[in-house]
Amino acid sequence: MDLTINSLQHIGIPVTDIDKSVAFYESLANVMKAPFTIGGETGSCIMMKRDGMVIELYQLPAKELAAIKDRKDGHIDHIAFDVPDADKAMATLRHHGFNVVEDSPVKLNFWKNGVKFFFITGPDGERLEFNQVL
């Protein structure tokens, strides 16, 4: 399979109080903060970075917070891999029979020029993100 993965890009952790979480992770540098929209409601995302490690903290819209708070089996939502071309990575994974969640890569206005990403699911439902920083 011809799939280029540069590195582990980030680990995504949903939180119920983004300000409290930022204070907890204060030893990491806050390099990016951006809102996002799900179903017409706004959430917040902060990428915390130190050296080559990135943790994505995101707070979903209010109606989603109870489910996050009530989780009993952990809070890591996904692991993201850095790829040079999200479209090519998606086509390659789809061609090889992986369960690709999205129809096409999602674009968000994160970082300087945005990102494109998509998810696949593993055999136990784990979510793996393939992310291209534009």
Secondary structure per residue as TSV (DSSP state, phi and psi in degrees):
chain	resnum	aa	ss	phi	psi
A	1	M	-	360.0	131.8
A	2	D	-	-95.5	80.3
A	3	L	-	-125.4	120.0
A	4	T	-	-94.3	121.7
A	5	I	-	-120.4	119.5
A	6	N	-	-72.9	-44.1
A	7	S	E	-175.0	172.2
A	8	L	E	-67.6	127.5
A	9	Q	E	-94.2	-51.4
A	10	H	E	-161.8	167.4
A	11	I	E	-116.3	127.9
A	12	G	E	-97.0	127.5
A	13	I	E	-126.3	115.5
A	14	P	E	-74.9	141.1
A	15	V	E	-130.2	161.8
A	16	T	S	-100.7	-16.8
A	17	D	-	-142.5	97.0
A	18	I	H	-62.2	-36.4
A	19	D	H	-66.4	-41.4
A	20	K	H	-63.7	-41.0
A	21	S	H	-67.1	-40.5
A	22	V	H	-61.1	-42.6
A	23	A	H	-60.9	-39.9
A	24	F	H	-63.5	-40.3
A	25	Y	T	-94.1	26.3
A	26	E	T	-61.1	-16.9
A	27	S	T	-74.3	-10.5
A	28	L	S	-97.7	150.5
A	29	A	E	-83.1	133.2
A	30	N	E	-80.5	105.1
A	31	V	E	-100.9	-16.7
A	32	M	E	-160.3	133.8
A	33	K	E	-134.2	132.4
A	34	A	E	-152.7	145.0
A	35	P	E	-80.7	161.4
A	36	F	E	-144.4	161.8
A	37	T	E	-121.2	132.9
A	38	I	E	-128.5	119.7
A	39	G	T	55.8	36.1
A	40	G	T	82.0	-1.2
A	41	E	E	-112.0	148.3
A	42	T	E	-97.0	139.5
A	43	G	E	-121.4	-176.2
A	44	S	E	-135.2	141.0
A	45	C	E	-129.2	136.0
A	46	I	E	-130.4	128.8
A	47	M	E	-99.5	118.8
A	48	M	E	-102.3	128.2
A	49	K	E	-131.2	140.8
A	50	R	E	-146.0	121.7
A	51	D	T	53.1	-124.4
A	52	G	T	-96.4	10.1
A	53	M	E	-102.2	133.1
A	54	V	E	-128.1	131.7
A	55	I	E	-117.7	127.7
A	56	E	E	-96.5	117.6
A	57	L	E	-104.3	128.2
A	58	Y	E	-138.8	140.3
A	59	Q	E	-109.9	117.0
A	60	L	-	-72.1	166.2
A	61	P	-	-55.8	157.0
A	62	A	G	-49.9	-40.9
A	63	K	G	-67.3	-14.9
A	64	E	G	-94.6	-11.9
A	65	L	H	-67.8	-34.7
A	66	A	H	-61.5	-40.8
A	67	A	H	-64.5	-36.7
A	68	I	H	-68.0	-47.1
A	69	K	H	-63.0	-33.1
A	70	D	T	-86.7	0.1
A	71	R	-	-60.5	138.2
A	72	K	S	-110.8	-12.1
A	73	D	S	-112.8	27.2
A	74	G	-	108.1	165.6
A	75	H	-	-122.4	0.3
A	76	I	-	-74.4	124.0
A	77	D	-	-93.5	-39.1
A	78	H	E	-159.1	161.2
A	79	I	E	-116.0	131.9
A	80	A	E	-112.0	138.7
A	81	F	E	-108.2	139.1
A	82	D	E	-81.4	125.1
A	83	V	-	-126.0	148.8
A	84	P	S	-77.1	-20.5
A	85	D	-	-150.1	101.1
A	86	A	H	-64.3	-38.2
A	87	D	H	-62.8	-45.1
A	88	K	H	-66.6	-42.0
A	89	A	H	-61.3	-42.2
A	90	M	H	-63.4	-46.1
A	91	A	H	-61.0	-42.1
A	92	T	H	-64.2	-47.8
A	93	L	H	-65.3	-41.1
A	94	R	H	-63.1	-43.2
A	95	H	H	-59.2	-34.4
A	96	H	T	-91.7	13.2
A	97	G	T	85.3	11.8
A	98	F	-	-73.5	151.5
A	99	N	E	-81.2	94.3
A	100	V	E	-86.1	126.2
A	101	V	-	-75.2	-46.6
A	102	E	S	-89.4	158.1
A	103	D	S	-76.4	-31.9
A	104	S	S	-151.7	161.4
A	105	P	-	-58.7	141.8
A	106	V	E	-86.4	136.8
A	107	K	E	-107.8	132.9
A	108	L	E	-132.0	152.6
A	109	N	-	-87.0	61.3
A	110	F	-	-101.4	159.4
A	111	W	T	56.8	-161.9
A	112	K	T	-72.4	-45.1
A	113	N	T	-116.8	7.0
A	114	G	-	98.7	176.5
A	115	V	E	-137.2	158.2
A	116	K	E	-127.9	133.3
A	117	F	E	-150.7	164.8
A	118	F	E	-155.4	164.6
A	119	F	E	-116.1	150.3
A	120	I	E	-121.6	162.6
A	121	T	E	-114.8	144.4
A	122	G	-	-88.7	-176.8
A	123	P	T	-62.8	-24.3
A	124	D	T	-107.8	17.4
A	125	G	S	86.5	0.7
A	126	E	-	-62.1	145.3
A	127	R	E	-103.5	127.1
A	128	L	E	-116.9	125.8
A	129	E	E	-102.3	140.6
A	130	F	E	-116.5	116.4
A	131	N	E	-125.5	129.0
A	132	Q	E	-113.3	118.0
A	133	V	E	-82.2	122.2
A	134	L	-	-81.8	360.0
